[in-house]
Amino acid sequence: MHIQSILVYVSSGADDALGENIFKLPMVLALSEAFPEARISWVPGTSGSWFLQNQLAPLVGGRIHEFITDLTIPVEPWQALRIRHPFLRRWFDLIIDTQRYVGRTLFLRRVPHRLFISGTWRYFFSDRRPPRGVPLRPSLLVDKLLGLVAAATGRPVSVANPVPVPAPWLRRAAELLPAGPTYVGLAPGVGNMTSGRDWPFENFLAVARAQLQRGRKPVFILGPAERQWEAPLSAAVPGAVVPPLTGDPSGIDGPALTVALAGRLHAAVANDSGAGHLLGAGGAPVISLFGWSRPEKRAPFSRSIVVVRSQDFGSDKIVDIPVSAVIDAIERQIPIGPARLHWIENPSTGIGGGL
């Protein structure tokens, strides 16, 4: 089947979580590779930051051709079947429904199409199911989304890690982290600091000091809302690197730079957070810290990951993960090494490749 137009429906709610959007990057890459001639229309929600359109746009690389941010679909099935909407006059060769509200699935099924893929009710409304060997309900969100692409293509799909990064961001990362030292990334932040998903900042400082004692270079990944930590950590850990990450999507110091920096790290420690997902997507060997949240669902897309759970220490609270356990996990990841410490720019694409 020749696919020239694709609709990907994500939500009619708010697009307000960086981590949730990083989960979707492998799906975007898989779709563009499977259907290179297709024009992708993306429905991220009706409010919020629209991360793939803005902050993460350098990583999308123009693969999404249209963002539809005004499509509100009812959740109730009876409303979804009766509503009249101009969108029902559009046509798509392929529609991929990533959510599982039955009402929204029924509405999308009404949009004219050639092939409809939806995981709702274990693919009950879908024209195809994932091929043999691809689970219907995988635990990881990344695998769930790639399963939808597998159903559309009729074959298992995979995405390389690290994800592609444009050369200007790779050059900036090389300036900030030149080859030579052994770099260990530390991302102490989390989007909602009251959610109980943040390991204590003092513990990150203790890990950083331990890396200095081993002759390594700590690299603190601080988002715009975490810059107040820069002064205390510089005093507590002299010699630590704090890259200037402004989060400005119009500049080079936004989330795409974190992904580029990740390729130069020998290991990285992060909470269950957007920064952790950026580091994983960039190829860093990740140590991912979890308290009450579920790593089997939310673990980062990564080439190598060690999950450290508070449950392994008899607690649901992330604060109870001992510093020694994280330091031991770093020692397990260091030998894997960086994904892209040296790179060559492809002149045809402007994208760097690792060596």
N, C-alpha and C positions, 0 to 999 in steps of 0.2 A: 504494500500500500504506500503510495507516494504522499507524504505529509508535507504540506506547505504552510499550514496555519495551525497553531496550538494555543489553546486557552488553558492556563493553570489557575485554578481557583484555590485561594488560601483561606480567606476569611471575609466576613462583612463587619468584623469588629475592629479593634485598634491594633495597629502595627507598632508595638511599643517595646519589643524585647529584642535586643541585639543577638543574644544567643539563639533564639528561635530562628532568626534569619540566617545565621551562619549554618545552621543545620540544613538549610535549603540550598546552599551553594552547590553541594555535590549533585543535587537533582538538576539544577540549571546546567551544570557542566555536562551531565549525562544526556540531557535532552538535546543540547546543541551538538553533541558528538553523534548521537543516534540519528538526528534529523537536521543535518547541516543546512538545508535549504529552507527550513521552516521559519516563519515569523512567529515569535512567541509573545503572546499577550498575557499579562500577569495581573491578578487581582489580589493585592496584599491586604486589603481592608479599606475602611472609609475614613480613618483618622490615624494619627500617630506620626512616626518619623519616616515611614516608608524606607527602611534601611537599604534594601537592594537598589532603590532608585537614587539614594543620596549617599549615606556614609559608606556603604559597601560597593558603590558603583564601579570603582576601579577593578574590583575582583570579578564583577559581573562581565565587564569587558564588552558591553554592547550586545550581549547575547539576548537580553530582553528588549523587545522592540516597542512595546506599549505597556504602560502601567494604567490600569483601570481602577480608579480610587473612589468611584461614586456608585458602585454596584452594591446595593443593600438587598439581601435575599432573606426572606422570613425563615424562621426555624420551624414553624408549625407546618406539617405536611399539607393540611387542607388549604392553607393560605398559599403555599408554594404551587399548588396545582391550579389555583384559580386566578392568581395575580396576572395582570396584563402588564407587560414591560417592554420598552423598545429594544432591550437587549435580545429578546426572543426573535428578532429579525436578523440577527447576525449569524454567520456561518463559520464553523471551524472544522478542519479535517480531524483534529484530535482535541478532546476535552479531558483534562486530568483534574479530578476533584480530590483535594488532599485532606479534606475534613470529613466528619462522620455524622453530622446532623442530617437526619433523613429528609427533612423539608428542603434544605438547600440542595441536597443531592437530587431530589425530584425536580426542582426548578432547573438545575443545570442539565438534567436529562432532556428537558424540553427545548433547549437551545439547539438549533439545527447543526448536525455533525455527521461525520462518517464513523468515528470511533470514540466511544465513551469509556473512560476508566475511572473507577471509584472503589475505594476499599470499604465503603459503608456496608454494614451487615455482611462482612466477609466476602465482598465483591458480588453481592446478590444483584445489584443494579448495573453491574459493569458488563461491557461487551466481552471482556477478556479477564482472565485471572492470571496471576503470575505463573510462569512456567515451572515445570517440575524441579524441585530442589530449592525454590525460592519460597520462604514461609509466607503465609497469608497475614499473620499478625506478629511480625518480629518485634522484639522489645525496643531496640534502639530506634529513635526517631529518624535518624539518617537512613537506616535500612528500610524503614517503612516507606519513605519517599522514593528510594531507589527501587523498591518493589513495585511501585506504581509505574515507573519507567519500564521495568522489566515486563510488566503486563502489556504495555503498549508496544514494545518491540518484539515480544515473544521469546526473549532470551535473557539470561542473567546479565546484569550490568555492574560495572565497577568503575570507580573514579580514582585517579592517581592522587596521592598525597605526597608533597604539598600541592595546594591548588595553584594555578598560574597567577603570577603577579607581574604587572607591567614593569619594565626596566627602570623607569625613574624612581620607583619605590625601592627596588633592589639596590640601586646605586646609593640612595640615601641610607639604607640599612647598612651598607658596607662602609659608609663614612662614619656612622655611629658606632659600629662594632667591627673594626678592622680585624682581619685574620691574625691569629697569634694566640691570644688568651683562650682559656676554656671558659665559656660563658654559661652561667646558670640564671635563667629567668625566674622572676618572682612576681606574681600578680596577686597582691593582697586584697584587691577590691572585689565587690559584688554589687550588682545594680541596686538591690534593696538591702541596705545594711541592717535592717531590722528583721530580716527573714530567717536568721539563724543559719545562714549558709557561709558565713565568713569566719575563717580560722583567725585567731587573734593576731593583730599586726605585730605585736611583740614577738610572736613565734616566728614570723617571717624574718624579723631582724635577727633572731638567734640562728636561723638557718643560713642567712647571709654571712654572718660572722664565721660560721663553721666552714663555709665555702672559701672565704678569704684565708683561713688558716690552712686550707688545702692548696692554696696557690691559684685559686680560680677567681673569676670576676663576676660578682653578682650584678644582675641587670634587673632593675625594678620597673615593671610595666604599670604605670599609673595613668588612669584616665583623667579627663578634665575635672571630674568631681572629686578626685583624690589627690590633687596637687598639694593640699595642706600637709600631706605626709612627707613631702620632699625634704623640708628642712630638718625634721627630727631624724629621718633615716640617714641623711648625709652626715649628721653629727654622730649617730650611733654606729654607722658602717662607713667610715671614710674609705674612699676608693670605689664605692658602688657607682654604677652607671645608671642614670635616670634619663632615658631618651625623652625629648620634648614631644609628647603626644597631645596635641591640642584637641583632637576630635573634629576639627573643621573639615567638612567634606569637600570644600572647595580648594583645600591645600593638600600638601603631601604628608602632613603629620596626623592624619586620621587613622581609622582602624586598619586600612590597608598597609600602613607602615608597621603596625604590630605583626601582621601576617608576614611581612618581609623580614622583620627582625627575628621572627620565630625560626626561620630557616637557618639562622646563624647561631642558634643556641644549642648547647650540648645536652641540656635538660631544662625543664621549666616546671615550676610548681604553681598551681592555681586552684582557687575555689571552683565550685560549680557556678560558673559565671561566663559572661560574654567574653571577657579577656581570655579565659581558659579555652573557649572554643576557637578564638582567633589564633591562639598559640598552637592548638592542635591542627587546625587547617593549614597553618604555615609549615608544618613538618617537625616541630619541636618534639623530642621525646618527653611526654607529659607525665607529671605526677598530679593526679586529679583528686582533690580532697572533698569528701562527702560526709555530711551528717545525716539529717533526716531524709534528704532528697535521694532519688533512686538512680544510681549509676547505670543500672541495666537499661534505663530509658534515656538518660541525659548525658551519658559519657561522651566526651568530644570525639569528633571525627579526627583520627590521629594515626600516624604511621606506627607509633609505639606508645602505649599507655600503661601506667601502673596506677590503679585505683587504691586509695587509702581511705577506708571507711571507719567512722567512729564506732560502728557496730562491732568491728573487730576488737574493740577495746571496751566492750560492755556498755556502750552508751549510744543514744541517738543524737547527742550534741557534738557538733564538729569541734568545739573547744577542747574536747577530751582526747583528741588525737595527739599523741606525744610528739615532741620535736624530733626525738631520736628515730621514730618510725619514718618521718619524712626525709631525714638525712640518709637513712638506709635506702630508701626508695631512689633517691638521687644517685646513689652509688650504682644502683642497678641500671639506670638509664644512661649514665655518662658514656659507657663504652659504645653505645649505639651511634652517638655522634650527631653532628648537625646535618640537616638535609641539604643545605644550599650555602655552605660557607664560601664556596667559589662558584662562580656562575659565568656563563657566556650569553650575551644578548643575541637573540635570533633577529637578524635584520628585517625579516619579512613580517614579523609580528610585534617586535618590540618587547617580547616576553623573555625573561631570563630562564635558563635551565641550569640545574645543579651539576656539579662535577664531583 
